[in-house]
Amino acid sequence: MNKMLHDMKEDGKEIRREAFSSDPLMGGPFMGGPRRRTVTPKTTLGRTPGLRRIFGLKGSSAVVIVLLALGVPLAPANAGCDFCIDYSKPYDSQVAALTGSSNSPASNSPANNPSSANPDRDDIGAFLIPIFAVTKDDLILDISPEADEYIEGAISVNYEEFITKDGRIRPASEIAEILGGAGISRGDSVVIYGECLPCGTGPVPATFTYWLLKYLGHDQVRILDGDVEDWKAAGLSVAGSPATRPATVYAPQVKTDLYANYNFVKSGMYQIVDARSAEAAAPASIPGSINIPLDSVLEGDDIKSPRELEEIFKDLRNSRPVLVYTNTGVQAAVSWFALEMMGYDAVLYSWRDWLESHPALEVELLEATAEPNPVRVSEALWLSAAFSDPEAAAARPVQLGRTASASCVTCGFGSSQSFANLGSAGGTVQIGGPSGTAPSSGATAVKNPLKVTAMIVDADGEEVGMVDLLPGSDEYYVGVWSPEGLELGVYGLNILAERSGSTRYFQDVLDIEVADG
């Protein structure tokens, strides 16, 4: 995560919401009855920005802002750059020059900084901590899957351990066991850092782990304003392996109002944000939801500035809580984090739970095929699915005109260039040939067909590709997809059928192997 600067809101209303009785992570009813969560809007003194690594302010300016916020008098240093900190040079002498003090700590190493030096910041301190504010009393947690070096003294827990192989968030009891086994207790002051370099998910791992610990009732948890490279640039030590701690007991106090279930959605209390991409949200979404794609709140791996976020969230009211979801909910943690920092009362949810809990469309999947399988990265994959559909029109013969080539996979079914002619009257669909030719003489229009989407998912359950399947012959729906750009390996195929707002989700339909070539 790159440097963040957050301009917290000064005014706002107290937001309350009811917690529903079912806890998605605990796997059973919440026995304590409804609970209320009170959120106090996050503030800063006179709207002075607080240091963080998401909003892209340079480190020297950020240091000045924090020093000002702490009431430290600043004296001019070098001409032309009064308040610059150069982490490649000795830190102590620079701080002494900036503050006009000869009593700066002997080192900015956390081991030599007393916890009393860490300022009391109820606003930004709930989210982020700058490198120089980390103390010897903080437990540093690296959640990277494949780190090759660590902040000295940091322990390692791969954030993927919190997620099952089919992309579900593990129950709270299992997560507590993982944390306790790593030597973490709920009373520790935890500082999270790291990212998933192989999967390129930017701030997802850190923000998800932050949300997860908050869900477990962990009060003292923040994200580090920096990474290993920034830590080294500050003149601090790193190690080639993580530290270890004796196992302990992690006793969660689950906050059920941070993780939504189907009842939350049905209550009508929430503004609903679909944080999936516009492409992923197009086939179907929760009724009434606003599509604010995760990428829209990011610039590269950075969360955008407060001013930009205010514009992005302009259709949301601060006086109502916000439910934000993605396919599994994991990636939605970035949007959740941004919403919370902007003063919204946010809750995490998953599209998967909606599909599994919502009354299903009365269709059954009879057969699904993928050809060829394995498929080379340079090939086109033909997908088909057959349904038992009581509302389907009578079978109609159609010439499919199968001429798509590997060099032009966008020219197959699901493309705007050819094959599919979506009529505007009566919801009819006609299947044509390549280059937009008219359908064969044997083709007939289909009244109110299913809207069928094939979704290719990785091992974490996140979508890596999708294609619309359009009506073919009999009860078959067909489409073409290319695995170009994907890593070699085995992926899953899920199929979503939708008609008039009702959906049916078929998971783990079959495996698709992407091979070299």
C-alpha positions, 0 to 999 in steps of 0.5 A: 500500500502506498502513502495515505492521507485521510481528511476525516469528516468534522461533522456528522450524525450518530448512526445506529443499526440493529444487529440481526440474530444470525452470524454468518461466521459463527454458523448459528444464531446469535444468542444474545439477541439484537445488539446496537452499534454506535458509530461516532464520525471520525474527526481531526483537529480543524480538518488537519489530515492524518498520515496514511498510506492510501491517499498518496501524499509524499512522506516528507509532507505527511511527517510535517502534518503529523508533527503539527497535529502533535503540537511539535514546534517546527524549525527551519532545516535546509534551505528550499526544503524546510520540512523534508525527512530523507529516510536514506539518511540518519533519522534522529539528526533530521528530527532534531533539526526539524523540531529544534530539539536535542532530546530526540530518541536515540533511534526510531526503532520500535524497540527503543520507542516507549509506548507513551510516545505514541500519540492518542489519536482516536480518529486516524489511530483507529485505522493507520499507524505511521512507521515512526509511531510503531512501538515495542509494545505493538505486535507486527503482523505480516499477512503476505502469502509469499514474503521473502523478507520481513520487518524484524520481529514481525510474525507471519500469518498468511491471510489466505488461511482465513479463507476456505478453499472454495472462497468462504470466510472461515468460522470465527472459532477457526480464525481464533484458533489460527490467531492463537496458534500464532501467538496473538491474543485479542488484547494485543496491539496489532499492526498489519502490513503486507500484500499478495504480490503473486495475485496482485490484489493491492490493499485487499489482504491488509484491509480484509485482515483489519476488517476480520480482526475488528469483526472478532472484537479486536480493539487495537488493530491498525494498518501500517502506513508503509511496507518493508521497503519503507521500513528499510528506507527509514533505517530500520531492520528487516529479517529473512524469516518471521519471528515466532511467539508462544501459542496463546488463546484468542478469545473472540467477542464477535461483532455480528453487526460488521458482517451481514447476512440475508436478513440484513439485506431484506430489512431495507435498512441499508444502502447497498453497494455492489463493489464488483466490476461493472461487467460482473454486476451486469448479469444480476445484482441485489435489487436496489444496489448501486454499482461502485466498482472496487477499482473506482476507489483505487488508483493503482494500489492506492485508495483515492483521496478524500475529495475523490471518495466524496465524489465517488460516494456522493449518492450515499447518505451518511445518515444510513448504514451501507452494505457493501459486497463482492462475490465472496466479500473478501475484496469488498473489504477495501470499499468497506475500509474506505467507507469507514474512513470517510465516516460511513457505518459500513458492513461487509456482505457477499454476493454468494450469500445472496444467491444461496439465500434468495428464493431461487428461479425454478430451473435445473441444470441438466448438463454443462460442457467445456471444449476443449478441456484442457484448453490452451491459453491461445485457444477458444473454449466453447461452453454450453449448458442445458436446463430444465426450464418450465417457462422455456419456449418450445424447442427451436432449431438454430444454425450455430455457425461455429466459426470463431477462431482462437485469434478472435475470441470476441467474435463468438457468442456473447460478442457485440460484433456477431452471432448475437442479435438482441431484439428490443421487442419482447425480449427476443434473442436471435442467433446469427452467423459470423460478421452479423449475418442473419440467422438461418431460415430454421431459427425462431425467436425465443420469448423471455429466455433465461439470461445465462452467465458462465463464470470462471473462478479461481481457487479463492472463488473470485471471478477471473472471467465470464461470458454470456451464454445465449440460446442455441438449439433445444434447451442449450445455451452456448458461448465462447471464452478465452483463457488468455492472460490466466496463469496455468492451472485448474479453475472452476465453472459456475453458472448463473441463470436469471429471469425477471429478477429471480436467479439460480446459481449453480456452483462448481459445475465442472473444472476447467484446466488451462494448459500451456500453449 
